[in-house]
């Protein structure tokens, strides 16, 4: 399950998280501030983490890489901060008479960073590449709505078992056709009223011709996108440098010359840099700084609080025989006192999870999480029904972000409630953590999170709990969930689709393949050098809004 990952977010459209700044000393050495020339020649720094894999939109499934991809690429649509209908970005128009057949026209004269023009075939070729099973791309399932997906991505009969997956019967999906340089068509397997909303997710990005020559491994280390900034270089676990793309023609042009994403191993180190003006933007301040609102005292008017569509969760490795019993999983979930964690660990900056989706998610008003209630008696009874738990229950998390305290609180709550030996243990870095998750080698429940890819309840079930879905990392399977989800994707109206998804979530709620813990709000900060900035709909800095004082 992802970290959380993305989509090209609404840039110049961003209208939230603007901060007023105090007149404080500015960092940045000899740079002048206060005029356009200073901004145009400025280099700024933002925090990040080492990407799990190369920077390829069809293969990245976590925020370390996903946030950078969203700067490097511009997709067909963007999502306005705070909600509302998606708006066209690279798309000139996306039209459908029946929610099954779509005609997409793209804007002319936009370029990739290598100077080649973005054309319709760059979308069609990219989508076909990602969907083809033999290419092994993590985001392949996002194309399962398109006619011909089953022929390029046949279902593995035993999942992770010993049987070989069938060879694809085709190399391209029959539902994609290039009409001319700026037009392509999409035919879905059935009408799906939510499909257009999905098209702002990074997996639907166009890819330049050179990608297909180089392949994802080489390309992912030196990516060429079509967004407002271009790739410069990457030093593992240190920094990724980006630079303004001067040939970019869409609304979200970047004003500063260079952006360095500093790849931190500890968020406390990033926070120290922010306070000393050696970092210009930190997306989430450390949990330890939230106590008694210390971060607001540290940052003053440079503090930013943003509502974002994110939940912190814990996932079960259901491929481990010990965690196959849903009664055990539900017992563990009911043993967690979320209210106490929200109050004592997050100092009321997080809300206890009560739903299987982030608050305010369209179509998710019936995604109630009954497994999120703290209920000691039921938890103890279910544990006994499951036959108990032998040995040590180890909750895993990545140590390079602020997860230690709340994961230890989860383990302690389970230990106290169920009287079992439960502990939380860290894995040093996020990329190592994700590698173990992707290799299905986790030996206990592990920290997860979900950051919406697009603003609809479908995104909180399809990628997470459907068999073989892109972020179904724990290998959960339920044929009835799959059936109801499939019926929802074929529903004639959005309302009918959401009703089917809600039925599927009731089964998920009973079987608890993961554990929602808290709904997240974001506490960010900027340096003294910057004027007020904006963030996108998931809290990532809008690079086009950055200016020096």
Secondary structure by P-SEA (a helix, b strand, c coil): cccccccccccccccccbbbbccccccccccccccaaaaaabbbbbbbcccccccccccccccaaaaaaaaaccccccccccccccccccccccccccccbbbbbbbccccccccccccaaaaaaaaaaaacccccccccccccccccccccccccccccccccccccccccccccccccccbbbbbcccccccccccccccccccccaaaaaccaaaaaacccccccccccccccccbbbbbbccccccccccccccccccccccaaaaaaaaaaccccccccccccccccccccccccccbbbbbccccccccccccccccccaaaaaaaaaacaaaaaacccccccccccccccccccccccccccccccccaaaaaaaaaaacccccbbbbbbbcccccaaaaaaaaaaaaaaccccccccccccaaaaaaaaaacccccbbbbbbccccccccccccccccccccccccccccaaaaaaaaaaaacccaaaaaaaaaaaaaaaaaaccccccbbbbbbbbcccccccccccccccccccccccc
